[in-house]
Amino acid sequence: MLPNLFKSIAKCLYFFCLIFSTLFLVSCTSLESEIIGKWQAVNGNGETIEFYKDGTITTTSSVEINIVGDYRFIDKNTIRIDSSGLMGLVGPQVFDVKISNDTLILTSGFTSIKYNRFDSQITKIFTPVNTDVFSNRGSASTPTIELTTSTTELPSHQDTFEIGSTITREKDGMVMVYVPAGPFRMGGDGKDYFDEKPIHTLSLDAFWIDKTEVTNAMFQKFVHTIGYKTDAEKAGVSLIVPYYKEFKYTPGANWQHPQGIGSDLTNLSEHPVVHISWNDAKTYCEWVGARLPSEAEWEKTARGIDGRTYPWGEMVPNGELLNFADKNLDVDWADKNSNDGYKFTSPVGSYPAGASPYGALDMLGNVLQWTSDWYQAYPGSDYNGGTDYTGSSIFGTKYRVRRGLSWFSQINYSSRRDFGVPEESSNAGGFRCIRSP
């Protein structure tokens, strides 16, 4: 009888220990955050990057070991990582993230790094469900990350597009229009401006270009997302055409205060953002996964392949076609017989009759637009460009090309060139972006 009792007690103890050990292992396992992706850098240092479901990240390499931080998705194609050391960068960083098949690419400014899939634990792109707060390790407010396929990549076959095709950029809501590949005539005869000659033929690959200039609302989202400060904000000054005839350096003028201290963006959300330097424009375009257009790409968008004088054709400019120096502006060169409805900038796309052959709006007027190119002589030109106020050559790597004229400009045409210092900005200058198919 007694041995049977001992056997029963032993069995109870065994099952109790088994249940306890199982619960213990489960509880220990629950303390570990679930890994949802592991990638290895293609740069020779062996760095791996691991994303965890709780919003934390760990990287290891031969240089930096066990770099730990947090991450959150700003949108489905942009990730913010709060970790010093990743990619050699310090402090919180914002990365564009692209995942294609078995490759992950993180890009921040001029720095980019490629990772290959280290395991097969995830097969789809991270998509944020909640990006309102930056997650902290162990925080109850950690955003949930679900796994879905991407819908933002463009089709790879260019022949599926034609003039009139459009796409909408997810990051800022910008509509982009399609410009097919092929040759076009660039430049002018130099009769009015020597830097436009000679007329020459170029052949370009296809591209998508913003239908309008980037707006204040779009730029505001960019600034709030990554905490960006423009060159004008850092300098504390920018150029303004106050009301008469000349640009003046004005303290406190920047994109949020387009006419200087005391002005703001009330009723200007759909106007083009101004006081944007070339550096600012480039950074924004990279943030949305695009770039600044080359001068040739800009001119083809504006003129098409028939060498037209204006985006809309040959009709003499008027207030129904563009925003330029008209009766609303008190300058000597204003066309007092025209009324475009605005003294300064107008909401983007306000002049549909002035559309280019590809459907791009405001290719002339409203604001000057940065291009990616240095201000140089065209191939075959015998014009040396002259010198600037410092006595140095204007042509070279000192000035970037701007195109399109502005609300402050007299009537002109699509081949007209302008230039500016990359760090400077004004209340007559903005930009648009471009990308390849």
C-alpha positions as CSV (number, residue, x, y, z in Angstrom):
1,M,0.0,0.0,0.0
2,L,2.8,2.5,1.0
3,P,4.9,1.9,-2.1
4,N,1.8,2.6,-4.3
5,L,1.3,5.9,-2.4
6,F,5.0,6.9,-3.0
7,K,4.5,6.1,-6.7
8,S,1.4,8.3,-6.9
9,I,3.2,11.2,-5.2
10,A,6.2,10.7,-7.5
11,K,4.0,10.9,-10.6
12,C,2.3,14.0,-9.3
13,L,5.7,15.7,-8.6
14,Y,6.8,14.7,-12.2
15,F,3.8,16.2,-13.9
16,F,4.0,19.3,-11.7
17,C,7.7,19.8,-12.6
18,L,6.9,19.2,-16.3
19,I,4.1,21.7,-16.3
20,F,6.2,24.3,-14.3
21,S,9.2,23.9,-16.6
22,T,7.0,24.3,-19.7
23,L,5.4,27.4,-18.3
24,F,8.8,28.7,-17.4
25,L,10.1,28.2,-20.9
26,V,7.0,29.8,-22.4
27,S,7.4,32.8,-20.1
28,C,11.1,33.2,-21.0
29,T,10.3,32.9,-24.6
30,S,7.6,35.6,-24.3
31,L,10.3,38.0,-23.0
32,E,12.1,37.7,-26.3
33,S,10.7,40.0,-29.0
34,E,9.8,38.2,-32.2
35,I,12.3,38.8,-35.1
36,I,10.5,39.8,-38.3
37,G,13.5,40.3,-40.5
38,K,17.2,39.8,-40.7
39,W,19.5,41.2,-43.4
40,Q,23.2,41.2,-44.1
41,A,25.1,44.2,-45.6
42,V,26.7,43.9,-49.0
43,N,29.8,45.9,-48.0
44,G,32.3,43.4,-46.7
45,N,32.1,44.3,-43.0
46,G,29.6,41.5,-42.2
47,E,27.0,43.9,-40.7
48,T,23.6,42.4,-40.1
49,I,20.5,44.3,-39.2
50,E,17.6,42.7,-37.3
51,F,14.1,44.2,-37.0
52,Y,11.9,43.0,-34.1
53,K,8.1,43.1,-33.8
54,D,8.3,45.4,-30.7
55,G,9.9,48.2,-32.8
56,T,13.5,47.6,-31.7
57,I,16.5,47.0,-34.0
58,T,19.8,45.4,-33.5
59,T,22.9,45.5,-35.8
60,T,26.2,43.8,-35.5
61,S,29.3,44.0,-37.5
62,S,33.1,43.7,-37.3
63,V,33.3,47.4,-36.5
64,E,30.3,48.0,-34.3
65,I,28.9,45.2,-32.2
66,N,25.3,45.0,-30.8
67,I,24.2,48.5,-31.8
68,V,20.7,48.6,-30.3
69,G,18.0,51.1,-31.1
70,D,14.4,51.7,-32.0
71,Y,12.7,52.1,-35.4
72,R,9.3,53.3,-36.7
73,F,7.8,53.7,-40.1
74,I,7.0,57.2,-41.2
75,D,5.1,55.7,-44.1
76,K,5.4,52.4,-45.9
77,N,8.6,53.4,-47.7
78,T,10.4,55.4,-45.1
79,I,11.8,54.3,-41.8
80,R,13.3,56.3,-38.9
81,I,16.0,54.6,-36.9
82,D,17.0,55.9,-33.5
83,S,20.4,54.3,-33.2
84,S,24.0,55.7,-33.3
85,G,26.5,53.8,-35.4
86,L,24.3,52.3,-38.1
87,M,26.0,53.0,-41.5
88,G,28.5,55.1,-39.6
89,L,25.9,57.7,-38.8
90,V,25.3,59.3,-35.4
91,G,21.9,60.0,-33.8
92,P,18.4,59.5,-35.1
93,Q,18.4,59.0,-38.8
94,V,15.6,58.9,-41.5
95,F,16.1,56.3,-44.2
96,D,14.2,55.6,-47.4
97,V,13.6,51.8,-47.4
98,K,13.2,49.8,-50.6
99,I,12.7,46.0,-50.5
100,S,12.8,44.1,-53.8
101,N,12.9,40.3,-53.8
102,D,15.8,39.5,-51.5
103,T,17.4,42.9,-51.3
104,L,16.9,45.7,-48.7
105,I,18.3,49.2,-49.5
106,L,18.5,51.9,-46.8
107,T,19.3,55.4,-48.0
108,S,19.9,58.5,-45.9
109,G,21.0,61.7,-47.7
110,F,24.2,60.8,-49.6
111,T,24.7,57.5,-47.7
112,S,23.2,54.3,-49.0
113,I,23.7,50.7,-48.0
114,K,22.4,47.4,-49.5
115,Y,21.5,44.3,-47.5
116,N,20.8,40.8,-48.8
117,R,18.2,38.7,-47.0
118,F,19.9,36.7,-44.3
119,D,17.0,34.3,-43.7
120,S,13.6,33.5,-45.1
121,Q,11.6,34.6,-42.1
122,I,9.9,37.4,-44.0
123,T,9.0,37.5,-47.6
124,K,7.1,40.8,-47.8
125,I,7.5,44.5,-47.2
126,F,6.9,46.1,-43.8
127,T,3.9,48.3,-43.8
128,P,3.0,50.5,-40.8
129,V,-0.4,50.3,-39.1
130,N,0.3,53.0,-36.6
131,T,3.0,55.5,-37.0
132,D,1.7,58.2,-34.6
133,V,4.4,57.7,-31.9
134,F,8.1,56.7,-31.9
135,S,8.2,53.3,-30.2
136,N,10.3,52.7,-27.2
137,R,11.7,49.3,-26.1
138,G,9.0,47.5,-24.2
139,S,6.5,50.4,-24.6
140,A,2.8,49.5,-24.7
141,S,2.3,52.0,-27.4
142,T,4.6,50.2,-29.8
143,P,3.2,50.4,-33.3
144,T,1.9,47.1,-34.8
145,I,3.8,46.2,-38.0
146,E,2.0,44.0,-40.5
147,L,3.6,42.4,-43.5
148,T,2.1,43.2,-46.9
149,T,3.4,43.5,-50.4
150,S,4.3,46.9,-51.8
151,T,2.0,48.8,-54.2
152,T,4.3,51.8,-54.8
153,E,6.8,50.4,-57.3
154,L,6.2,51.4,-60.9
155,P,5.8,48.8,-63.6
156,S,9.1,47.9,-65.3
157,H,7.8,48.1,-68.8
158,Q,8.1,51.6,-70.2
159,D,5.9,50.7,-73.3
160,T,2.9,50.6,-71.0
161,F,3.0,54.4,-70.7
162,E,2.2,57.2,-73.1
163,I,1.7,60.9,-73.2
164,G,-1.1,61.6,-70.7
165,S,-0.2,58.8,-68.3
166,T,0.0,59.9,-64.7
167,I,1.0,58.4,-61.4
168,T,0.5,59.8,-57.8
169,R,3.5,59.8,-55.5
170,E,2.5,58.2,-52.3
171,K,4.8,60.2,-50.0
172,D,3.5,63.7,-50.8
173,G,0.5,63.1,-53.0
174,M,2.2,64.8,-56.0
175,V,0.8,63.8,-59.5
176,M,3.6,63.1,-62.0
177,V,3.2,63.1,-65.8
178,Y,5.0,60.9,-68.2
179,V,7.5,62.2,-70.8
180,P,8.5,59.5,-73.4
181,A,12.0,58.7,-74.5
182,G,13.4,60.3,-77.7
183,P,15.0,63.3,-79.2
184,F,14.1,67.0,-79.0
185,R,15.5,70.4,-79.9
186,M,17.1,72.3,-77.1
187,G,18.3,75.9,-76.9
188,G,17.7,79.0,-79.0
189,D,19.4,81.2,-81.6
190,G,21.0,83.5,-79.0
191,K,19.3,86.6,-80.5
192,D,18.2,87.8,-77.1
193,Y,20.3,85.7,-74.7
194,F,23.7,84.4,-75.8
195,D,23.7,81.5,-73.3
196,E,20.8,79.8,-75.1
197,K,22.8,79.0,-78.3
198,P,23.3,76.9,-80.2
199,I,20.1,75.0,-81.0
200,H,21.1,71.4,-80.6
201,T,19.4,68.0,-80.6
202,L,19.5,65.7,-77.6
203,S,17.9,62.3,-77.0
204,L,16.7,61.5,-73.5
205,D,15.4,58.4,-71.7
206,A,11.7,58.4,-70.6
207,F,10.9,60.0,-67.2
208,W,8.2,61.1,-64.8
209,I,8.1,64.7,-63.7
210,D,5.9,66.5,-61.2
211,K,2.9,68.0,-62.8
212,T,3.3,71.2,-60.7
213,E,5.8,72.8,-58.3
214,V,6.0,71.3,-54.8
215,T,3.5,73.1,-52.5
216,N,3.8,74.6,-49.0
217,A,1.6,71.7,-47.7
218,M,3.8,69.1,-49.2
219,F,7.0,70.7,-47.9
220,Q,5.4,71.2,-44.5
221,K,4.8,67.4,-44.3
222,F,8.5,66.8,-45.2
223,V,9.8,69.3,-42.6
224,H,7.6,67.9,-39.8
225,T,8.4,64.3,-40.7
226,I,12.2,64.5,-40.6
227,G,12.8,67.8,-38.7
228,Y,14.4,69.5,-41.6
229,K,15.7,73.1,-41.5
230,T,16.2,75.0,-44.8
231,D,19.3,76.9,-45.6
232,A,17.3,80.2,-45.2
233,E,16.2,79.1,-41.7
234,K,19.8,78.3,-40.7
235,A,21.1,81.5,-42.2
236,G,18.3,83.6,-40.7
237,V,18.0,85.5,-44.0
238,S,16.7,85.1,-47.5
239,L,16.1,87.2,-50.6
240,I,12.8,89.0,-51.1
241,V,11.3,91.1,-53.8
242,P,9.4,93.3,-51.3
243,Y,7.1,95.3,-53.6
244,Y,9.4,97.1,-55.9
245,K,12.0,96.2,-58.5
246,E,14.8,94.5,-56.6
247,F,15.8,91.6,-54.3
248,K,16.8,92.4,-50.8
249,Y,18.3,90.2,-48.1
250,T,15.6,90.1,-45.5
251,P,16.1,88.8,-41.9
252,G,13.5,86.2,-40.9
253,A,12.4,85.4,-44.4
254,N,12.0,81.7,-45.1
255,W,9.5,79.2,-46.5
256,Q,7.2,79.7,-43.4
257,H,7.5,83.5,-43.7
258,P,7.5,84.2,-47.5
259,Q,7.4,88.0,-47.2
260,G,9.6,88.1,-44.1
261,I,8.8,88.5,-40.4
262,G,5.0,89.0,-39.8
263,S,4.0,87.0,-42.8
264,D,2.9,83.4,-42.7
265,L,1.3,80.6,-44.8
266,T,-2.3,81.5,-44.2
267,N,-4.3,80.6,-47.4
268,L,-1.0,79.6,-49.1
269,S,-1.1,75.8,-48.6
270,E,-1.5,75.1,-52.3
271,H,0.9,77.8,-53.4
272,P,4.5,76.7,-54.4
273,V,6.9,76.6,-51.5
274,V,9.5,79.4,-51.8
275,H,12.8,80.4,-50.2
276,I,14.1,77.0,-51.2
277,S,17.8,76.6,-51.9
278,W,19.2,74.1,-54.4
279,N,20.3,72.0,-51.4
280,D,16.8,72.1,-49.9
281,A,15.2,71.1,-53.2
282,K,17.6,68.2,-53.7
283,T,17.0,66.9,-50.2
284,Y,13.3,66.9,-50.6
285,C,13.4,65.2,-54.0
286,E,15.6,62.4,-52.5
287,W,13.1,62.1,-49.6
288,V,10.3,61.3,-52.0
289,G,12.4,58.9,-53.9
290,A,13.1,61.2,-56.8
291,R,15.7,63.8,-57.9
292,L,15.9,67.2,-59.5
293,P,15.5,67.3,-63.3
294,S,18.4,68.0,-65.5
295,E,18.2,71.2,-67.5
296,A,17.5,69.1,-70.6
297,E,14.7,67.2,-69.0
298,W,13.1,70.3,-67.8
299,E,13.3,72.0,-71.2
300,K,11.9,68.9,-73.0
301,T,9.0,68.8,-70.6
302,A,8.3,72.5,-71.3
303,R,8.8,72.5,-75.1
304,G,8.0,69.0,-76.3
305,I,9.6,67.8,-79.6
306,D,8.4,70.5,-81.9
307,G,10.6,73.3,-80.6
308,R,7.7,75.5,-79.5
309,T,8.4,78.9,-78.0
310,Y,6.1,78.4,-75.0
311,P,4.7,75.4,-73.2
312,W,1.3,76.0,-74.7
313,G,2.5,76.8,-78.2
314,E,3.0,80.1,-80.0
315,M,0.2,82.2,-78.5
316,V,1.4,85.5,-76.9
317,P,1.5,85.1,-73.1
318,N,-1.4,86.5,-71.2
319,G,-3.0,86.2,-67.7
320,E,-4.9,83.1,-68.7
321,L,-1.7,81.1,-69.4
322,L,0.7,81.9,-66.6
323,N,1.5,84.0,-63.6
324,F,4.1,86.7,-64.5
325,A,4.7,90.4,-64.0
326,D,1.3,91.9,-64.9
327,K,-0.9,94.8,-63.8
328,N,-0.9,93.5,-60.2
329,L,2.8,94.1,-59.9
330,D,4.3,97.6,-59.7
331,V,7.5,97.1,-61.8
332,D,8.6,98.9,-65.0
333,W,8.6,95.7,-67.1
334,A,5.1,94.5,-66.1
335,D,2.5,93.9,-68.8
336,K,-0.2,96.3,-67.7
337,N,-2.7,94.9,-70.2
338,S,-2.6,91.4,-68.6
339,N,-4.2,90.2,-65.3
340,D,-3.2,86.8,-64.0
341,G,-5.1,87.4,-60.8
342,Y,-2.2,87.4,-58.4
343,K,0.5,89.8,-57.2
344,F,2.9,87.2,-56.0
345,T,2.6,83.4,-56.3
346,S,-0.6,81.7,-57.3
347,P,-1.9,78.2,-56.3
348,V,-0.1,75.6,-58.4
349,G,-1.8,74.5,-61.6
350,S,-4.0,77.7,-61.8
351,Y,-3.5,78.0,-65.5
352,P,-4.5,74.7,-67.2
353,A,-4.5,76.5,-70.6
354,G,-0.8,77.0,-70.2
355,A,0.0,73.2,-69.9
356,S,3.0,71.7,-71.7
357,P,2.6,69.0,-74.4
358,Y,2.9,66.4,-71.6
359,G,0.4,68.0,-69.2
360,A,2.9,69.7,-66.9
361,L,1.7,73.0,-65.5
362,D,3.5,76.2,-64.5
363,M,6.5,75.4,-66.6
364,L,6.6,79.2,-67.2
365,G,5.8,81.7,-64.5
366,N,4.9,81.4,-60.8
367,V,8.3,80.4,-59.5
368,L,11.8,79.8,-60.8
369,Q,12.7,76.1,-60.6
370,W,16.0,74.5,-59.7
371,T,17.6,71.9,-62.0
372,S,20.4,69.5,-61.2
373,D,22.9,71.1,-63.6
374,W,25.8,73.6,-63.2
375,Y,25.5,76.7,-65.3
376,Q,27.7,75.9,-68.3
377,A,27.9,76.8,-71.9
378,Y,26.0,74.5,-74.3
379,P,28.1,72.1,-76.4
380,G,29.4,74.0,-79.5
381,S,28.8,77.5,-78.0
382,D,31.3,80.2,-78.5
383,Y,29.9,82.3,-75.6
384,N,32.1,82.4,-72.5
385,G,29.4,83.6,-70.0
386,G,31.2,86.7,-68.8
387,T,32.0,87.3,-65.2
388,D,30.0,87.9,-62.0
389,Y,30.3,90.6,-59.4
390,T,33.4,88.9,-57.9
391,G,35.2,89.0,-61.3
392,S,35.1,85.2,-61.7
393,S,33.6,83.4,-64.6
394,I,29.8,82.8,-64.4
395,F,30.2,79.4,-66.2
396,G,31.6,76.6,-64.1
397,T,30.7,75.0,-60.8
398,K,29.6,78.0,-58.9
399,Y,26.0,78.5,-60.0
400,R,23.1,76.0,-60.6
401,V,20.7,76.4,-63.4
402,R,17.1,77.6,-62.7
403,R,14.4,77.5,-65.3
404,G,10.8,78.7,-65.8
405,L,10.8,82.3,-64.7
406,S,8.4,83.6,-62.0
407,W,5.7,86.0,-61.0
408,F,8.3,88.7,-60.9
409,S,9.5,88.0,-64.5
410,Q,8.6,89.8,-67.7
411,I,7.2,87.8,-70.7
412,N,9.8,85.3,-71.8
413,Y,10.0,81.8,-73.3
414,S,10.8,78.2,-72.5
415,S,14.5,78.2,-73.7
416,R,15.4,81.1,-71.3
417,R,18.1,80.2,-68.8
418,D,18.7,81.5,-65.3
419,F,21.1,80.6,-62.5
420,G,21.6,80.9,-58.8
421,V,24.0,80.2,-55.9
422,P,23.0,76.7,-54.5
423,E,22.9,77.9,-50.9
424,E,20.7,81.0,-51.6
425,S,16.9,81.3,-52.0
426,S,14.2,83.8,-52.6
427,N,10.5,84.4,-52.5
428,A,10.4,83.8,-56.3
429,G,12.1,80.4,-56.4
430,G,10.7,76.9,-55.9
431,F,11.2,73.5,-57.6
432,R,9.7,70.2,-58.9
433,C,11.1,66.7,-58.9
434,I,11.6,63.9,-61.5
435,R,12.2,60.2,-61.5
436,S,12.9,57.4,-64.0
437,P,10.3,54.7,-64.8
